[in-house]
Amino acid sequence: MKILFNGCSFTYGADLKDKNKRYSNYLSNDIVNLAVGGQSNDLIVDGSIDWLENNECDFVVIQFTFPNRISVIKNGQWTSIMPCTKERKAKLYYLHIHDKEMGIRNLWKNVFTMEKYLESRNIPYFFWKLGKTHSKKQHSIYEPYRKLSKWKNMLHGSEFLHKHDRSLWVGDDKEHPSEKGHKLIADTLREYIK
């Protein structure tokens, strides 16, 4: 089964010494992994659709990232920024424009867009995301997109990658899954992909 994977550093396998040990490689022998560290949900969706317009696969796994990442044009190309981006323009954007509700709304617009695209192509898929599910009180502002999506209660990484189990994490800041963490992600997702 050929599976397309896309996401951010979790799916890319950041801080792993051997990229063959990332979770995507445990799920199929025939994979395409488009993930890039720091990638925004906008670029995850854009890159996935662009690849699918020119290629075929049997299944798609999309790992959505934190909603505070966005895409901007830089030197004629789309790129992702996040609150830790050091450029002045990014600092000003996060200080004066961006807010939590805007990021959450953008996340659900991207989820809904990817969902409808894959369904229009009859490609089976699975979505999961980083970060916790938001409370009902937080839903009011972005409810239309979330409400329209079949993935409104999608699995999030903290449901199976427990922060207190340090063996699941690697890197200087222990913020990316270790080889053991990637195996756990693969075992969790395998049940859904079946």
N, C-alpha and C positions, 0 to 999 in steps of 0.2 A: 504494500500500500504506500503510495507516494503522499507524504504529508508536508504541507507548507506551515512553517512556524514563523511568527513575528512577535516582537515585543521590545522590551528595553534590555538593560544589562542582565536581568535575571535570565531571560531566554537566550541572550548572547553567550552567557557563561562567564561573565566578568570575574576575575580573580581565580579562575580555575587554571591550573597549569596545563591541563590537557582538555582542549575543547571537545574532544570525543567523549568526555564524561558529562556533558551537559544533558539535561533531561530529554531534549528532542532526540538524541541519539539512542536512548533506551526504548523509544516508542516505535521506531521503524528503521529499516536498513536503507530506505529510500526517502531522504528528507531534503528539504530546502529550508535553511534557517536564515531569514533576512534581518534578524534582530540586531540592534545597534544600541550600545550603552548611551543612556541619557535621552533616548528618542521620545518624542511626545506622542500622544495618542493620535494627533493629526497625521504625523508622518508614518506611524504604524499602519494606519488605515490607507493612506495614500500609497505607500510602498506595496502593501498587500494587493490592492486593486490593480496597480500598475503591473505587478508580476503576473497576476491572474489573467489580465487581458492578453498576455502573450504566451502563457504556459498553461499546462493542465496538471491537476493533482486530484487525489481521491478524497482528501480530508484537509481541513484547515484548523490550526490551533492559534488563537490570538490571545496574547497576554497583554491586557491593557495596563497602562502605567499610572503613576500618580497624576491627579488632575491639575496640579499646578504647573505642569510643563506645557509650553505652547510652541507653535512654529512661527518663524518670522523669516522674511527675505534678507539674506546677507550675501553680498557680492553676486546677486542674480540667482541664488539658489536658496531653497527652503532649508532651514536649519532649526534645531530645537534649542530653546532656552529654558532655564529653570531658576528658582530663586538664588541658587549658589553661583550662577553665571556672573563672571566678574566685569563684563562690559558695562559701561555707563548706561547705555540704552536699556539693557535688561534691568539694571538696578532701579532706574527711573520707572520702568513699566511696573515692576512689582511693588514699588513704593506708592505710586499714584494711580494706577489703573486696575491692575489685577486684584480680584478678591476670590475667596473660597467658592462662592456661589457661581461665579463666572467659570471657574475651572471645572466644577461638577457638571454644570450645564453642558460644557464642551465635551466632557467625557461621554455623557449619555447621547449627545448628538453623534459622536463617532461610533459608539456601540450600535446605535440604531442604523446608521449608514452602512456599516460593515455587515450587519445582520441582513438587511434588505438586499444588499449586493449579492451576498452568498446565496441567499434563497432564490434570487432571480436567475442564478446560474445553476441551481440545484446541486450545490456543493455542500456536503455535510461538514459541520464545524463544531468547535467548542471554544467558548470564551472563558477566561478567568482574569482576575485583576489583582493589582497590588493595592494595599490599603483596605480598611474595614468598610463594611456596608454602613451607610449613613442612617441616622435615626429618622423616624417618620417626620419629626419636626423639620429636619433639614431638607426633606423632599419637596416641600411646597413650591420653591422657586423653580426647580428644574423638573417637576413632576411630568409635564407632557411627554418629554423624550423617554424618560425612564418608564413611564406608564405604558408607552407604545411598544417597548422592547420586551421580548420573551426572556431576556437575560437580566431583568430587574433585580433578581436575587442571585446574581452570579457568584460563584465560588471566589473567595479572595485568599491570597497566599497565607495570611495569618491564621486561616482556619486549619492549615496543615503544616506550616513551617513555624513552629513555636519558637519565639524569640528567646525563651529561657533555656532552650537546648543549644548550647554553644557549639556542639559538634555539627550542627546543621548549617553553620555560617563560616565564612572565610574572608580574608582581606584584612587590611589594617584596621578598619572600623567595624569589622564583622557585619557588613551590610549586604553581602551577596551569599547565595547558597553555596555550600561546600559540595564536594562530590556526593556525600551522604544526603545532603539536602536535595540535590538534583535527582537522586534515585527516589527519594520520597515524593517529589513532584511527579516524576514519571509514574510511580505506583498509583498515586492518587488519580492522575489524569487517565491512566490506562482503563480504569473502570468506566469512565465516561465515554471514552473513544469507542469502546466495545459496542 
